[in-house]
Structures are given as structure tokens and as C-alpha cells.
Amino acid sequence: MNHKATLVLGAALSLLPASAALADSAFWRNVLSSGATTATTYATSKDNKLVLAARDDASAFVASGGEIRGPYLEAALQRLRSEQPQADDMQLATRLLSEH
């Protein structure tokens, strides 16, 4: 057998364990489940960071008597205004701080 044929055969043999794993549906189920869990964890973590940032902005807004208006608070106020259009910004910021 020549050198090139030996390399090709070696490469093919090294892929056998991978091909067996690829054929295993449990393997793919675990991979997909792990990916979905990672994506959900990332999204939840990101959402929590945005809520915390909005609360930080709301805290600064309330403490400054409405003078400090951060971008995360502004985004939260837009959402809260749709739920309570009659409330003013100070009431909405206080509500944001009181939410769990």
C-alpha cells in the first residue's frame, strides 16, 4: 500500500467512532437539549441583567427626584406606560423598584 492510500485509510478509520456517535439518536438528542438549555440560560441571564439595569436606573431616577433618566429606565417606562397610561414616571419607576 502506498503512503497516500495509508493516509486515506487512517483518516477513514479515525472517523469510525464519530460516525457511530452521529448515528446515535440519543447523542443528537443530548446535543440539542444541551444547546437549548444553554440558549435559555443565556436569554434568562440577559433578561435578568436588563431588569437589574432598569432597576438601577429607576433607583437613580427616584433618588434624584426625577433628574437622572437612564436608557434602561426609559425602555422600562415605555413598557410600563402601555400597562398604566395614567401613571406618571415617578410612580412607574417606584413600581419597577417594588417588583420582584
C-alpha positions in Angstrom: 0.0 0.0 0.0 1.4 3.4 -0.9 1.7 6.4 1.5 -1.4 8.2 0.1 -3.6 5.1 0.5 -2.3 4.6 4.1 -3.2 8.2 5.0 -6.7 7.9 3.5 -7.3 4.6 5.3 -6.1 6.1 8.6 -8.3 9.1 8.2 -11.3 6.8 7.4 -10.6 4.6 10.4 -10.3 7.6 12.7 -13.8 8.7 11.7 -15.5 5.5 12.7 -16.1 6.4 16.4 -17.5 9.8 15.2 -19.8 8.1 12.7 -21.1 5.8 15.3 -21.9 8.8 17.5 -23.5 10.6 14.7 -25.8 7.7 14.0 -26.9 7.5 17.6 -30.2 9.5 18.1 -29.6 9.8 21.8 -26.3 11.6 21.1 -28.1 14.2 19.0 -31.0 14.5 21.5 -28.4 15.3 24.2 -26.6 17.8 21.9 -29.8 19.6 21.0 -31.1 19.5 24.6 -27.8 21.0 25.8 -27.9 23.7 23.2 -31.5 24.6 24.1 -30.6 24.7 27.7 -27.6 27.0 27.0 -29.7 29.3 24.9 -32.5 29.5 27.5 -29.9 30.2 30.3 -28.3 32.9 28.2 -31.7 34.5 27.4 -32.7 34.4 31.0 -29.4 35.7 32.2 -29.6 38.5 29.6 -33.2 39.4 30.7 -32.2 39.5 34.3 -29.3 41.8 33.5 -31.7 44.2 31.7 -34.1 44.1 34.6 -31.3 44.8 37.1 -30.0 47.7 34.9 -33.6 49.1 34.7 -33.9 48.9 38.5 -30.5 50.6 38.9 -31.7 53.4 36.6 -35.0 53.6 38.4 -33.2 53.9 41.7 -31.1 56.8 40.4 -34.3 58.4 39.0 -36.2 58.2 42.3 -33.2 59.3 44.4 -32.5 62.3 42.2 -36.2 63.4 42.2 -36.6 62.5 38.5 -33.4 64.3 37.3 -31.4 61.2 36.3 -33.0 59.2 33.5 -31.0 56.2 32.3 -31.6 54.3 29.0 -32.8 51.1 30.7 -35.3 53.1 32.7 -36.6 54.8 29.6 -37.2 51.4 27.9 -38.9 50.0 31.0 -41.1 53.2 31.3 -42.3 52.7 27.7 -43.4 49.1 28.6 -45.0 50.2 31.8 -46.8 53.2 30.3 -48.7 50.8 28.0 -49.9 48.9 31.1 -50.7 52.0 33.2 -51.1 55.1 30.9 -52.4 57.3 33.7 -49.4 56.8 36.0 -46.5 59.4 35.9 -42.9 58.4 35.5 -42.1 58.6 39.3 -45.0 56.2 40.0 -43.8 53.8 37.3 -40.2 53.9 38.5 -41.4 53.2 42.0 -43.4 50.3 40.7 -40.4 48.9 38.9 -38.4 49.1 42.1 -41.1 47.2 44.0 -41.4 44.3 41.5 -39.7 41.1 42.4 
